[in-house]
Amino acid sequence: MQTLIKFSMENQIPIEIIYLSKTGLLSQRHIIVKKIEGSRLLALCLEKNSIRSFNVEQLLSAGKTRNKNWMLRISG
């Protein structure tokens, strides 16, 4: 998972994450990692169109985005 996070940051390519919030809610997000600060990620959340902070310990999974529309939105 760390390799994919670094890849997103270095290449500014979106990845898909499953995240468990502090309150126990699951969310699926498409993000572009902007910065890694210890155990926190600063990332552009493509759903919210804003910079969000994510605790790495609460990331349940990360993968390449399967939705090509995210790539089209970013590039065009």
C-alpha positions as CSV (number, residue, x, y, z in Angstrom):
1,M,0.0,0.0,0.0
2,Q,2.9,2.4,0.8
3,T,4.3,1.9,-2.7
4,L,1.0,2.9,-4.3
5,I,0.6,6.0,-2.0
6,K,4.1,7.2,-3.0
7,F,3.3,6.5,-6.7
8,S,0.2,8.7,-6.5
9,M,2.2,11.5,-4.8
10,E,5.1,11.3,-7.3
11,N,3.0,11.0,-10.4
12,Q,-0.1,12.9,-9.3
13,I,-2.3,10.0,-10.3
14,P,-5.5,9.2,-8.5
15,I,-5.8,6.1,-6.4
16,E,-8.9,4.5,-4.8
17,I,-9.0,4.0,-1.0
18,I,-11.3,2.5,1.5
19,Y,-11.1,4.5,4.7
20,L,-12.5,3.9,8.2
21,S,-13.3,7.2,9.9
22,K,-12.8,7.9,13.6
23,T,-16.6,7.4,14.1
24,G,-16.5,4.0,12.4
25,L,-17.9,4.9,9.0
26,L,-16.5,3.4,5.9
27,S,-16.0,5.5,2.9
28,Q,-14.6,4.9,-0.6
29,R,-12.6,7.8,-2.0
30,H,-10.6,8.7,-5.1
31,I,-7.6,10.7,-4.0
32,I,-4.4,12.2,-5.3
33,V,-1.8,12.2,-2.6
34,K,-0.1,15.6,-2.2
35,K,2.0,15.1,0.9
36,I,2.9,12.4,3.5
37,E,3.4,13.7,7.0
38,G,4.3,10.9,9.4
39,S,1.2,8.8,9.7
40,R,-1.0,11.3,7.9
41,L,-1.7,11.8,4.2
42,L,-2.7,15.1,2.7
43,A,-4.6,14.4,-0.5
44,L,-6.9,15.9,-2.9
45,C,-10.2,14.1,-2.5
46,L,-11.8,14.0,-5.9
47,E,-15.3,13.4,-4.5
48,K,-15.2,16.5,-2.3
49,N,-12.8,18.5,-4.6
50,S,-10.8,19.6,-1.5
51,I,-7.7,18.7,0.4
52,R,-8.4,16.2,3.1
53,S,-6.2,14.6,5.8
54,F,-6.3,10.8,6.2
55,N,-4.7,8.7,9.0
56,V,-2.7,6.0,7.3
57,E,-3.6,3.6,10.1
58,Q,-7.3,3.9,9.1
59,L,-6.7,3.1,5.5
60,L,-8.2,-0.4,4.9
61,S,-7.1,-0.7,1.3
62,A,-5.7,1.2,-1.6
63,G,-5.6,0.4,-5.3
64,K,-5.4,1.8,-8.7
65,T,-8.6,3.6,-9.7
66,R,-10.9,1.5,-11.8
67,N,-12.9,4.4,-13.0
68,K,-11.3,6.0,-16.0
69,N,-13.6,9.0,-15.7
70,W,-11.4,10.4,-12.9
71,M,-8.5,10.5,-15.3
72,L,-10.6,12.4,-17.8
73,R,-11.7,14.9,-15.2
74,I,-8.2,15.6,-14.2
75,S,-6.7,15.9,-17.6
76,G,-9.5,17.7,-19.4
